[in-house]
Amino acid sequence: MNAADIGVIGAGIVGLSTAYALLSAGESVRVYERGLPGNAQSGGEARIFRHAHDDPRLVALARDSRAIWDEWAQRLGRELISADGVVAIGASVEQRLTILQRVGGVRARRIEPDELAQRMPLLAGYDGPAMLDEAGGAIRTRAAIDGLVSWIGDALVADEVLSVAPTGRGTIEVQTGGERVEHAAVVVCAGQGTARLARGVGISLPVRSAAHVRVTFDVRERFQRLACLQDSSGDFGETGIYAAAMPGNRQYAVGLSETLGLRDDGSFVDPAQLAALADRAGDYVRRALPGLDPEPVDYRHCWVTDLPWSEDGVAIWEADGIYFIAGHNLFKQAPGLGQALAQAALGAELAVELRPEATLGRPVLSA
């Protein structure tokens, strides 16, 4: 039986961020991952970094995480978030601008149709409410994952975790396919597998597992500036669209916020519905983004886990030195969440807003 300070289960962006924060604090860490790091819920080539949320607490977390993204970029010597910004259109703009201004420290403002066309030249004509998050942009996901993996080095272990449980003597035992290891504390960031491991210690996480698809299209022309897009307007037939440029701005990934729910056993009710989500993304491109070739060039299918109070919801459960994090849309928040999880694993009090009863991410109008 071996010993190590802290165990981290899952090498997605949150797990890697947690391990990095622990190693930076001088701790010994072991990270368990059964597949390729960053290839499950963190997979793909781009994500949107945005400050705009319907909960001011998430805005503050994003603002603080943005500073850490900048520190990482400086250490790596390369861009991790594009400088192109995020454009949001639709009725939610006014409320989200109000929240951003209330929180402070975020450069966001209304923009007129002329500037919208400059920032988002792919978009068809639109003259409704629009805003620009100037410090938002497309996250270079693969660069971020590769950088974190290189930083944690030999702390990464290729093995599947079967169970995690307190030993009764002040340590946590992790059983994998090949060994039993004890840790002083364990952080579980295992995506769809988190709920299973939590049930082993008597915690029933209120997560909903679902499937999601993002579709990538070629950009017809080369643009130096190409902002990310959030469209809640409904003007082009959908009310929950997000889209981000791939590195080099030659391709653009488009997805619906809508996901496909699963049965309790993890199977699809109707597998054809996943293809239907991709088809709807293509139809949206034909209507709203004439600057894209509407023929898809790539698909990204992935599992997601979300919480009942919000598609942006996130929470951390704790039991006897084991910390379970669950939520959706966490890539942008990973640096801040990693720091919080690392501090908790080292004995600090978990921030109140990260506890389940805080329902972090719940829209302010329905809180």
NORCORGI-V481949 format. One record per helix or strand of 2 or more residues. SS is the DSSP state (h for helix, s for strand). FROM is the first residue (numbers start at 0). TO is the last residue. If there is no record, write none. Layout:
# NORCORGI-V481949
ss->SS from->FROM to->TO
ss->SS from->FROM to->TO
This chain:
# NORCORGI-V481949
ss->s from->1 to->8
ss->h from->12 to->23
ss->s from->28 to->32
ss->s from->45 to->48
ss->h from->55 to->75
ss->s from->85 to->88
ss->h from->91 to->102
ss->s from->107 to->109
ss->h from->112 to->118
ss->s from->129 to->132
ss->s from->136 to->139
ss->h from->140 to->154
ss->s from->155 to->157
ss->s from->160 to->165
ss->s from->171 to->175
ss->s from->179 to->187
ss->h from->190 to->198
ss->s from->206 to->218
ss->s from->227 to->230
ss->s from->240 to->244
ss->s from->250 to->255
ss->s from->259 to->261
ss->h from->271 to->287
ss->s from->291 to->306
ss->s from->313 to->318
ss->s from->321 to->326
ss->h from->333 to->344
ss->h from->351 to->353
ss->h from->355 to->357
ss->h from->363 to->365
